[in-house]
Amino acid sequence: MSSEHKSIAAAPAPLDLSKWRNVPILLIVGGAVLSLIGFFVNKDEFAYSWLWAYMFYLSICLGGMFLVIVHHLFDAGWSVPYRRFCEHIATLTFPTMALLFIPIAFFAKRIYPWMIEVKAGFAATDHALRAKQPLFTEKWFYIVAIGCFALWALLSYRLRYWSLQQDKTGAALPTYKMRKWSCLGIIIFAVTMTMAVVMWMKALEVQWFSTMYGVYYFAGSVWLTLGTVYVITAILDRQGVLSDVLHEHQYYFIGSLMFAFTVFYAYVTFAQYFIIWNANMPEETYWYVVREQSGWWWVGLIIIFGHFFVPFLALLRIDVKSMFPYMLAIAVWQWLMHAADLSFNIMPIPHPHGFPIKWLWLPVGCFAFMGGILSMVFFEEVRVVRAVSAQRPTAHRGDGLLSSGPNPDFRR
């Protein structure tokens, strides 16, 4: 009987990840080839595809930063196991994402028509442009970008610095410092994320107005990041990296947040649409009019059902949140739906008559190239930095979860 109990409780063997070791290199090489071909074939198509992929990965980086900030603001104990690798995700904003922004900065005049209009003097007659001066000028576009990356670097690296200091000293000071930086950081995060998404994505159509756009991007970003965090947590648990500080209830908590942000995203998206539809002002409704025609209508339906109804129904049950194969499928679905959502925002500019299927290989190449670079940097951080803080004063307040050990049924 005791031997049977041991066989049930024993953790399964770690995953064999050796065959995945070269995947980042393959993604970088394959993505670079496709991206370079697209660059020489059609520079406009390359620029918009690069922006699409960039805003997707920026979502994950900023989502990771938000989760670290919230962890310290609420003085949480249950989120200790994934705090450290979320810090790694947050530090990807600089310098990696800053360097990947260079093509967007270089092709800004191709991507954002308002830059040409401002230079040609149209701001004097275009009320939408005149009302947004001096922010919507070429100089301030780059100033905002530099400011966002500088503040993201400051915030993410100070939080990680004090996190690593906590490993060395075990003193209370690093904890207090991280809380203070998070109090300031939540304001910095809200302002910089809003400015970034307004200047880099909403400004594709400068005449359009929406005060909810920053919240809309935030909701989708955290939703996407939570799915990514779930997968990384489960893999590190299976490898034995997090097993000593992880319990099945923490998977349930992440899954519950995924469910919550599924609803929050739907609420924000519908509220934006309903307010604009109800006001029925031409300078606002035209954004949706373009996207309710031709092929973009079907992309919109995919987002309505795929971004809300499918994950909402899939995450309703309590028990499924601790089933890794099931949740992995949901996480992959989240990645696809967020990519579709961003395409719905960006790609109607160069392709107002429908999704450009014939050019799909180009954004795939951009996604692969950036994903390969970011994953390589992330894996290196995971390799050289301790996965969980050695001195974690909030761990004992995880409602008894951190001392219970991992859930063997989940890891099977």
C-alpha positions as CSV (number, residue, x, y, z in Angstrom):
1,M,0.0,0.0,0.0
2,S,2.8,2.4,0.9
3,S,4.6,1.6,-2.4
4,E,1.4,2.3,-4.3
5,H,1.1,5.7,-2.5
6,K,4.7,6.6,-3.4
7,S,4.1,5.7,-7.1
8,I,1.0,8.0,-7.1
9,A,2.7,10.9,-5.3
10,A,6.0,10.7,-7.2
11,A,6.6,13.5,-9.6
12,P,7.0,12.5,-13.2
13,A,10.4,12.8,-14.9
14,P,11.4,16.2,-16.2
15,L,10.6,16.9,-19.8
16,D,13.3,16.3,-22.4
17,L,13.8,19.8,-23.8
18,S,17.0,19.1,-25.6
19,K,15.3,18.9,-29.0
20,W,13.8,22.4,-28.4
21,R,17.2,23.9,-27.6
22,N,17.8,25.1,-31.2
23,V,14.3,26.4,-31.8
24,P,15.1,30.1,-31.0
25,I,18.0,30.0,-33.5
26,L,15.8,28.4,-36.2
27,L,13.1,31.0,-35.5
28,I,15.7,33.8,-35.8
29,V,17.2,32.5,-39.1
30,G,13.9,31.6,-40.7
31,G,12.3,34.8,-39.6
32,A,15.2,36.9,-40.8
33,V,15.1,35.3,-44.2
34,L,11.4,36.0,-44.7
35,S,11.7,39.5,-43.2
36,L,14.5,40.4,-45.5
37,I,12.7,39.1,-48.5
38,G,9.7,41.2,-47.5
39,F,11.9,44.2,-46.9
40,F,13.3,44.2,-50.5
41,V,10.0,43.2,-52.1
42,N,7.6,45.7,-50.5
43,K,8.9,48.0,-47.8
44,D,5.4,49.3,-46.8
45,E,4.2,45.7,-46.3
46,F,7.3,45.0,-44.2
47,A,6.8,48.0,-42.1
48,Y,3.2,47.2,-41.1
49,S,4.0,43.5,-40.6
50,W,6.9,44.5,-38.3
51,L,4.6,46.8,-36.3
52,W,2.0,44.1,-36.0
53,A,4.6,41.6,-34.5
54,Y,6.2,44.3,-32.4
55,M,2.9,45.3,-30.7
56,F,2.2,41.6,-30.0
57,Y,5.5,41.0,-28.1
58,L,5.3,44.4,-26.4
59,S,2.0,43.2,-24.9
60,I,3.8,40.3,-23.2
61,C,6.7,42.5,-21.9
62,L,4.4,45.1,-20.5
63,G,2.0,42.5,-19.1
64,G,4.9,40.9,-17.3
65,M,5.8,44.3,-15.8
66,F,2.3,44.8,-14.6
67,L,2.2,41.4,-12.9
68,V,5.4,42.3,-11.0
69,I,4.1,45.7,-10.0
70,V,0.8,44.2,-8.8
71,H,2.6,41.5,-6.8
72,H,4.3,44.1,-4.7
73,L,1.4,46.5,-4.5
74,F,-0.8,43.8,-3.0
75,D,2.1,42.3,-1.0
76,A,1.0,38.9,-2.4
77,G,2.4,35.5,-1.3
78,W,0.8,33.1,-3.9
79,S,2.5,34.9,-6.9
80,V,6.1,34.5,-5.5
81,P,6.9,31.4,-7.7
82,Y,6.4,33.3,-11.0
83,R,7.5,36.8,-9.9
84,R,11.2,36.3,-10.8
85,F,10.6,35.2,-14.4
86,C,8.0,37.9,-14.8
87,E,10.9,40.3,-13.9
88,H,12.9,38.8,-16.7
89,I,10.0,39.3,-19.1
90,A,9.7,43.0,-18.0
91,T,13.4,43.7,-18.6
92,L,13.0,42.6,-22.2
93,T,11.6,46.1,-22.8
94,F,15.1,47.4,-22.7
95,P,17.3,47.0,-24.6
96,T,15.8,44.2,-26.6
97,M,12.5,45.7,-27.5
98,A,14.1,49.2,-27.8
99,L,16.4,47.7,-30.5
100,L,13.5,46.0,-32.2
101,F,11.8,49.4,-32.4
102,I,14.4,50.8,-34.7
103,P,12.7,49.6,-38.0
104,I,9.5,51.3,-36.8
105,A,11.4,54.5,-36.1
106,F,13.1,54.3,-39.4
107,F,9.9,53.6,-41.4
108,A,7.7,55.9,-39.3
109,K,6.8,58.2,-42.3
110,R,5.7,55.1,-44.2
111,I,3.6,53.8,-41.4
112,Y,2.0,57.0,-40.1
113,P,0.5,59.2,-42.8
114,W,0.0,62.1,-40.4
115,M,3.8,62.7,-40.3
116,I,3.7,63.6,-44.0
117,E,0.6,65.7,-43.5
118,V,2.1,67.7,-40.6
119,K,5.3,68.3,-42.6
120,A,3.2,69.5,-45.6
121,G,1.4,72.0,-43.4
122,F,-2.0,70.2,-43.2
123,A,-2.2,70.7,-39.5
124,A,-3.3,74.2,-40.1
125,T,-6.5,73.0,-41.8
126,D,-7.0,69.6,-40.3
127,H,-8.7,70.1,-36.9
128,A,-7.8,66.6,-35.6
129,L,-4.1,67.2,-36.2
130,R,-4.2,70.8,-35.0
131,A,-5.9,69.7,-31.7
132,K,-3.1,67.2,-31.1
133,Q,-0.2,69.6,-31.5
134,P,2.6,69.6,-30.5
135,L,2.4,65.9,-29.5
136,F,1.7,64.7,-33.0
137,T,4.9,66.0,-34.6
138,E,7.9,64.0,-35.9
139,K,10.1,65.3,-33.1
140,W,7.7,64.4,-30.3
141,F,7.0,61.0,-31.8
142,Y,10.7,60.1,-31.1
143,I,10.8,61.9,-27.8
144,V,7.8,59.9,-26.5
145,A,9.5,56.6,-27.7
146,I,12.7,57.5,-26.0
147,G,10.8,58.5,-22.8
148,C,8.8,55.3,-22.8
149,F,11.8,53.0,-23.1
150,A,13.8,55.0,-20.5
151,L,11.0,54.8,-18.0
152,W,10.4,51.1,-18.7
153,A,14.1,50.4,-18.2
154,L,14.3,52.4,-15.0
155,L,11.2,50.7,-13.5
156,S,12.0,47.1,-14.6
157,Y,15.6,47.2,-13.7
158,R,15.1,48.8,-10.3
159,L,12.5,46.2,-9.4
160,R,14.8,43.4,-10.4
161,Y,17.8,45.0,-8.8
162,W,16.1,45.1,-5.4
163,S,14.7,41.6,-6.0
164,L,18.3,40.3,-6.5
165,Q,19.4,42.3,-3.4
166,Q,16.8,40.4,-1.5
167,D,18.5,37.1,-2.5
168,K,21.8,38.4,-1.2
169,T,20.8,40.0,2.1
170,G,17.4,38.7,3.1
171,A,16.8,42.1,4.7
172,A,13.5,43.9,4.8
173,L,14.9,46.9,2.9
174,P,14.7,45.4,-0.6
175,T,11.0,44.5,0.0
176,Y,10.2,48.1,1.1
177,K,12.1,49.4,-1.9
178,M,10.2,47.2,-4.3
179,R,6.9,48.3,-2.8
180,K,7.9,52.0,-3.2
181,W,9.0,51.5,-6.8
182,S,5.7,49.7,-7.5
183,C,3.6,52.5,-6.0
184,L,5.4,54.9,-8.4
185,G,5.6,52.3,-11.1
186,I,1.9,51.7,-11.5
187,I,1.5,55.4,-12.5
188,I,4.5,55.2,-14.8
189,F,3.1,52.0,-16.3
190,A,-0.3,53.4,-17.0
191,V,1.0,56.7,-18.6
192,T,3.7,55.1,-20.7
193,M,1.6,52.2,-21.9
194,T,-1.2,54.6,-23.0
195,M,1.3,56.9,-24.7
196,A,3.0,54.0,-26.5
197,V,-0.2,52.5,-27.8
198,V,-1.7,55.9,-28.8
199,M,1.5,57.0,-30.7
200,W,2.4,53.6,-32.2
201,M,-1.0,52.0,-33.0
202,K,-4.0,54.3,-32.6
203,A,-2.1,57.1,-34.5
204,L,-2.3,55.0,-37.6
205,E,-5.6,56.8,-38.1
206,V,-5.0,60.2,-36.4
207,Q,-8.6,61.5,-36.9
208,W,-10.1,58.7,-34.8
209,F,-10.9,59.3,-31.1
210,S,-11.2,56.8,-28.3
211,T,-10.4,57.5,-24.6
212,M,-10.6,53.7,-23.9
213,Y,-7.9,52.6,-26.3
214,G,-5.2,52.4,-23.7
215,V,-7.3,50.3,-21.4
216,Y,-8.3,48.1,-24.3
217,Y,-4.7,47.4,-25.1
218,F,-3.9,46.8,-21.5
219,A,-6.7,44.3,-21.0
220,G,-5.6,42.3,-24.1
221,S,-1.9,42.5,-23.0
222,V,-2.5,41.1,-19.5
223,W,-4.8,38.5,-20.8
224,L,-2.1,37.3,-23.2
225,T,0.6,37.4,-20.6
226,L,-1.3,35.4,-18.1
227,G,-1.6,32.5,-20.6
228,T,2.1,32.8,-21.3
229,V,2.9,32.8,-17.5
230,Y,0.8,29.7,-17.0
231,V,2.7,27.8,-19.6
232,I,6.1,28.9,-18.4
233,T,5.2,28.1,-14.7
234,A,4.0,24.6,-15.7
235,I,7.2,23.8,-17.6
236,L,9.5,25.1,-14.9
237,D,7.4,23.1,-12.4
238,R,7.8,19.9,-14.4
239,Q,11.5,20.5,-14.6
240,G,11.7,20.7,-10.8
241,V,12.7,24.4,-10.8
242,L,9.5,25.6,-9.0
243,S,8.3,22.4,-7.4
244,D,9.3,23.4,-3.8
245,V,7.3,26.6,-3.9
246,L,4.3,25.6,-6.0
247,H,0.9,24.1,-5.4
248,E,-2.0,23.3,-7.7
249,H,-4.0,26.2,-6.3
250,Q,-1.6,28.6,-7.8
251,Y,-2.4,27.2,-11.2
252,Y,-6.1,27.8,-10.4
253,F,-5.3,31.4,-9.4
254,I,-3.6,32.1,-12.7
255,G,-6.5,30.4,-14.6
256,S,-9.0,32.5,-12.6
257,L,-7.1,35.7,-13.6
258,M,-7.2,34.5,-17.2
259,F,-11.0,34.1,-16.9
260,A,-11.3,37.6,-15.3
261,F,-9.4,39.3,-18.0
262,T,-11.3,37.5,-20.7
263,V,-14.4,39.2,-19.3
264,F,-12.7,42.5,-18.7
265,Y,-11.4,42.6,-22.3
266,A,-14.8,41.9,-23.6
267,Y,-16.4,44.6,-21.4
268,V,-13.9,47.3,-22.5
269,T,-14.1,46.3,-26.2
270,F,-17.9,46.3,-26.2
271,A,-18.1,49.5,-24.2
272,Q,-15.8,51.3,-26.8
273,Y,-17.9,50.0,-29.7
274,F,-21.2,50.8,-28.0
275,I,-20.3,54.3,-27.0
276,I,-19.0,55.1,-30.5
277,W,-22.1,53.5,-32.2
278,N,-24.5,55.3,-29.9
279,A,-22.9,58.7,-30.4
280,N,-22.9,58.1,-34.2
281,M,-20.3,60.8,-34.9
282,P,-18.7,60.3,-38.4
283,E,-15.2,61.2,-37.1
284,E,-15.5,58.2,-34.7
285,T,-17.6,55.7,-36.5
286,Y,-15.5,55.5,-39.7
287,W,-12.9,53.4,-37.8
288,Y,-15.5,50.6,-37.4
289,V,-17.1,51.2,-40.8
290,V,-13.9,50.2,-42.5
291,R,-13.6,47.1,-40.4
292,E,-17.2,46.0,-40.9
293,Q,-16.7,45.7,-44.7
294,S,-15.3,43.0,-46.9
295,G,-12.9,40.5,-45.3
296,W,-12.4,42.4,-42.0
297,W,-16.0,41.6,-41.1
298,W,-15.0,38.0,-40.7
299,V,-11.9,38.9,-38.7
300,G,-14.2,40.8,-36.4
301,L,-16.5,37.8,-35.9
302,I,-13.5,35.7,-35.2
303,I,-12.5,38.1,-32.5
304,I,-16.0,38.3,-31.0
305,F,-16.3,34.5,-30.7
306,G,-12.7,33.5,-30.4
307,H,-11.5,36.3,-28.0
308,F,-14.4,36.1,-25.7
309,F,-17.0,33.2,-26.0
310,V,-14.5,30.4,-26.6
311,P,-12.1,31.2,-23.6
312,F,-15.0,32.3,-21.4
313,L,-16.8,28.9,-21.8
314,A,-13.5,27.0,-21.7
315,L,-12.5,28.5,-18.4
316,L,-15.8,28.3,-16.6
317,R,-15.1,24.9,-14.9
318,I,-12.8,25.0,-11.8
319,D,-11.0,21.7,-12.4
320,V,-9.8,22.5,-15.9
321,K,-7.6,25.2,-14.6
322,S,-5.2,22.6,-13.2
323,M,-5.0,20.5,-16.4
324,F,-1.9,21.4,-18.3
325,P,-2.7,20.0,-21.7
326,Y,-6.1,21.7,-21.6
327,M,-4.7,25.0,-20.5
328,L,-1.8,24.8,-23.0
329,A,-4.4,24.6,-25.8
330,I,-6.1,27.7,-24.3
331,A,-2.8,29.6,-24.1
332,V,-2.0,28.9,-27.7
333,W,-5.6,30.0,-28.6
334,Q,-4.9,33.2,-26.7
335,W,-1.8,33.9,-28.7
336,L,-3.7,33.4,-31.9
337,M,-6.6,35.6,-30.9
338,H,-4.4,38.4,-29.6
339,A,-2.6,38.4,-32.9
340,A,-5.9,38.5,-34.8
341,D,-7.0,41.4,-32.6
342,L,-3.9,43.4,-33.3
343,S,-4.2,42.7,-37.1
344,F,-7.8,44.1,-36.9
345,N,-6.3,47.3,-35.6
346,I,-3.2,47.6,-37.8
347,M,-3.6,45.9,-41.1
348,P,-6.8,47.6,-42.4
349,I,-4.5,50.7,-43.0
350,P,-2.5,49.1,-45.9
351,H,-5.3,46.6,-46.7
352,P,-8.8,48.2,-46.3
353,H,-10.5,45.6,-48.4
354,G,-9.6,42.6,-46.3
355,F,-6.9,40.5,-44.6
356,P,-3.9,40.1,-46.9
357,I,-3.7,36.3,-47.1
358,K,-1.1,36.4,-49.9
359,W,1.3,38.4,-47.6
360,L,0.8,36.2,-44.5
361,W,4.3,34.8,-44.8
362,L,5.8,38.2,-44.1
363,P,4.2,38.8,-40.6
364,V,4.9,35.2,-39.9
365,G,8.6,35.9,-40.5
366,C,8.5,39.0,-38.3
367,F,6.8,37.1,-35.5
368,A,9.3,34.3,-35.8
369,F,12.3,36.6,-35.8
370,M,11.3,38.7,-32.8
371,G,10.0,35.6,-30.9
372,G,13.4,33.9,-31.4
373,I,15.4,36.8,-30.2
374,L,13.2,37.4,-27.2
375,S,13.0,33.8,-26.2
376,M,16.8,33.5,-26.4
377,V,17.4,36.5,-24.2
378,F,14.7,35.2,-21.7
379,F,16.2,31.7,-21.6
380,E,19.6,33.1,-20.8
381,E,18.1,35.1,-17.9
382,V,16.4,32.0,-16.6
383,R,19.6,30.1,-16.8
384,V,21.9,32.5,-15.0
385,V,19.5,34.0,-12.4
386,R,17.9,32.1,-9.5
387,A,14.3,31.1,-10.5
388,V,12.8,32.0,-7.1
389,S,13.9,34.5,-4.5
390,A,16.0,32.8,-1.9
391,Q,14.7,35.2,0.8
392,R,11.0,35.9,0.2
393,P,9.3,37.4,3.3
394,T,5.8,37.2,1.7
395,A,6.0,33.5,0.8
396,H,4.7,32.3,4.2
397,R,1.5,34.2,3.6
398,G,0.4,32.2,0.6
399,D,-2.5,30.7,2.5
400,G,-0.5,27.6,3.3
401,L,0.0,26.9,-0.4
402,L,3.8,27.2,-0.7
403,S,4.5,24.6,1.9
404,S,2.2,22.0,0.6
405,G,4.4,20.8,-2.3
406,P,3.4,20.4,-5.9
407,N,0.3,18.7,-7.1
408,P,1.4,15.3,-8.6
409,D,-1.8,14.9,-10.5
410,F,-1.3,18.2,-12.3
411,R,2.3,17.5,-13.3
412,R,1.3,14.1,-14.9
